[in-house]
Every structure is written in structure tokens, then in C-alpha cells.
Amino acid sequence: MGTTTTLEREIKLRFDSVEQARAAIEAAGGTPLLGRRLQEDALLDDEDESLRRRGCLLRIRSENGKSRITFKGPIQPSAMKLRDEFETVVGDGALLLRIFEELGFHVWFRYEKYREEYSREDVIVAIDETPVGVFVEIEGSEQGIITMAAGLGRGPDEYVLDSYRGLFLKHRDELGLTGSDMTFPE
């Protein structure tokens, strides 16, 4: 029932605008897959930060009234971001969050993005509008990612391997801002 276990391989590419990203993806043969929607993500950890210390991630994602829970293992050595990923649909994300809180977990980072997705051969290509910029995320096989990135006019020197939290912290620090979450203004 909606459970996925995979080896996640991905890169991000920075774009100046959603329109520029969409035009590049369509010109490279991307086919619309899922329309634009808000994704609200909450990252969880225990008081000892045992998941972060292991390089792991536990996330509850809500979008369009549906929720998923995802566990990501440590990042593995690679030219791309590579890690185990286990994900499944959950009936009630808010209740699941409450259960985790009762088990000693807490939300340590929240982030939002508007995402739309395309497919091309063996990759999924997402346009992510975030509070810190527009990114195209390409996920799939190594060769598929390289081919799609090249189709977008980009090479390995432009691959962004950082997480959205890492990008948020850099953006926040560069601009001298405060705040602990990457969310859109109310």
C-alpha cells in the first residue's frame, strides 16, 4: 500500500525562475507528471539528535491532504546525492506526528516548497519553488540524471548536493536573517 524502498540518487540545479526551469525541462523532453502543489515537511529527531548524528533523516510530508513518512539513511560516497530511502503513505500525518512526539521525537526543522513534477525516461524532474530560490531536482539513475542535466544545459560543476536545510542556512546567514524554519510568509 504505497510503500517504497529505494536507493535515492538525486541532484539539484539552481534556476532564476519557475518559467525558465519549466521551459528548459519541456525543451529537454520532460512530460508533465504532477501539477503544482504545496509540500509541507517536518524533520524529526530525538533529544540526543541520534538521527542527525548518524546522517539520517526522518520526515513527515503533507500535501493535498495526504501525508507520507520517509526515512533516509546516511549519504553514501558518490558524485551525486545517494542514500537509502524508505517511504510510505500514512492516513493521518498530524496524528503520526503526535505519536512520534509521545515517543520522544520533536520537529527540529520545517520547510515548505511548491513542487511540480515531470518525467523523462528513467528520471523524475521536479521544479521546487522555495523561500530561498527555485531549484530543479532530478532523481533517478546516474546516467539518466547526467543526461537530463545536460539536456538542461548544465554540467556536474553546477550540481547542488546540499539539502534544503543546508541551502536555507547558507541563505539565512548570507543575508543576516534570523529564523529556524524555511517557510513562506503567512
C-alpha positions in Angstrom: 0.0 0.0 0.0 2.2 2.8 -1.2 5.4 1.7 0.5 8.6 2.4 -1.5 12.1 1.3 -0.6 14.8 2.6 -3.0 18.3 3.8 -3.3 17.7 7.6 -3.8 20.0 9.3 -6.3 19.5 13.0 -7.0 20.9 16.4 -7.7 19.5 19.9 -7.6 20.2 22.7 -10.1 19.5 26.4 -9.3 17.3 28.3 -11.8 16.4 32.0 -11.9 12.7 31.5 -12.2 10.0 28.8 -12.5 9.3 29.9 -16.0 12.9 29.4 -17.0 13.0 26.0 -15.4 9.7 24.8 -16.9 10.8 25.9 -20.4 14.2 24.1 -20.1 12.5 20.9 -18.9 9.9 20.9 -21.6 12.6 21.7 -24.3 14.6 18.7 -22.9 11.6 16.4 -23.4 10.1 16.4 -19.9 6.4 15.3 -19.8 4.2 16.8 -17.1 3.5 14.3 -14.3 2.1 16.1 -11.2 0.9 19.7 -11.0 2.0 22.4 -8.7 1.1 21.9 -5.0 2.4 23.0 -1.6 4.5 20.4 0.3 5.0 20.9 4.0 7.8 18.9 5.5 8.7 18.4 9.2 12.0 16.7 10.1 12.0 14.8 13.4 14.7 13.7 15.8 15.1 12.7 19.4 16.6 14.9 22.2 20.1 13.3 21.6 19.9 14.1 17.9 20.7 10.4 17.2 19.3 10.5 13.7 21.3 13.6 12.6 24.5 12.3 14.3 24.1 9.2 12.1 23.5 11.3 9.0 19.9 10.1 8.8 16.6 11.9 8.3 13.0 11.2 9.4 10.4 13.3 7.6 6.6 13.7 7.6 5.4 15.3 4.4 1.9 16.7 3.9 0.5 17.8 0.6 -3.1 18.0 -0.8 -4.5 16.5 2.4 -2.3 13.4 2.2 0.8 12.5 4.2 3.9 10.3 3.8 6.6 9.3 6.2 10.1 8.9 4.9 13.3 7.6 6.5 16.6 8.4 4.6 19.8 6.7 5.6 23.3 8.3 5.6 24.6 9.8 2.4 26.9 7.4 0.5 30.1 8.4 -1.4 29.0 9.4 -4.9 29.3 12.3 -7.4 25.5 12.7 -6.7 23.5 12.6 -3.5 23.0 8.9 -2.9 21.2 7.3 0.1 18.7 4.6 1.1 15.1 5.8 1.3 12.1 4.2 2.8 8.7 5.9 2.3 5.1 5.1 2.8 1.7 6.8 2.8 0.1 7.4 6.2 -3.5 8.0 7.0 -3.1 11.0 9.3 0.2 12.9 9.3 -0.8 15.1 12.3 -1.7 12.1 14.4 1.6 10.4 13.4 3.5 13.5 14.4 1.8 13.3 17.8 2.7 9.7 18.2 6.3 10.4 17.5 6.2 13.3 20.0 4.9 10.8 22.6 7.9 8.6 21.7 10.3 11.4 22.4 10.8 12.8 19.0 10.3 16.5 18.1 10.2 18.6 15.0 13.6 20.3 14.6 13.1 21.8 11.1 10.1 22.7 9.0 10.3 23.6 5.3 7.9 24.4 2.6 8.1 24.3 -1.2 5.7 24.4 -4.2 6.6 21.4 -6.4 5.5 20.4 -9.8 6.9 17.2 -11.4 7.8 16.0 -14.9 9.1 12.6 -16.1 11.6 11.8 -18.8 12.8 8.2 -19.5 14.1 7.0 -16.1 14.2 10.2 -14.2 11.7 12.4 -12.3 12.3 16.1 -12.6 10.8 18.4 -10.1 10.6 22.2 -10.1 10.8 23.4 -6.5 9.8 27.0 -5.6 11.3 27.5 -2.2 11.7 30.6 0.1 15.4 30.5 -0.9 15.1 30.2 -4.6 14.0 28.0 -7.5 15.6 24.6 -7.9 15.2 21.7 -10.3 15.6 18.4 -8.6 16.5 15.4 -10.8 16.1 11.9 -9.3 16.7 8.6 -11.0 19.6 6.6 -12.4 23.1 8.1 -12.6 23.1 8.2 -16.4 19.6 9.5 -16.5 20.5 12.4 -14.2 23.6 13.2 -16.2 21.7 13.1 -19.5 18.8 15.2 -18.2 21.1 17.8 -16.6 23.0 18.1 -19.9 19.6 18.5 -21.6 19.0 21.4 -19.3 22.4 22.9 -20.3 24.0 22.0 -17.0 27.1 20.0 -16.1 28.5 18.4 -12.9 30.1 21.6 -11.7 26.6 23.0 -11.3 25.1 20.1 -9.3 23.8 21.1 -5.9 24.1 18.2 -3.5 23.1 20.1 -0.4 19.8 19.6 1.4 17.1 22.3 1.5 18.0 22.8 5.2 21.7 23.4 4.2 20.6 25.8 1.4 18.3 27.6 3.9 21.1 28.1 6.5 23.5 29.5 3.8 20.8 31.8 2.5 19.9 33.0 6.0 23.5 33.5 7.1 24.4 35.4 3.8 21.5 37.8 4.3 22.0 38.1 8.1 18.4 36.9 8.7 17.0 35.0 11.6 14.6 32.2 11.8 14.9 28.5 12.2 12.4 27.2 9.5 12.2 27.6 5.7 8.6 28.6 5.3 6.7 31.1 3.2 5.4 34.2 4.9 1.8 33.7 6.1 
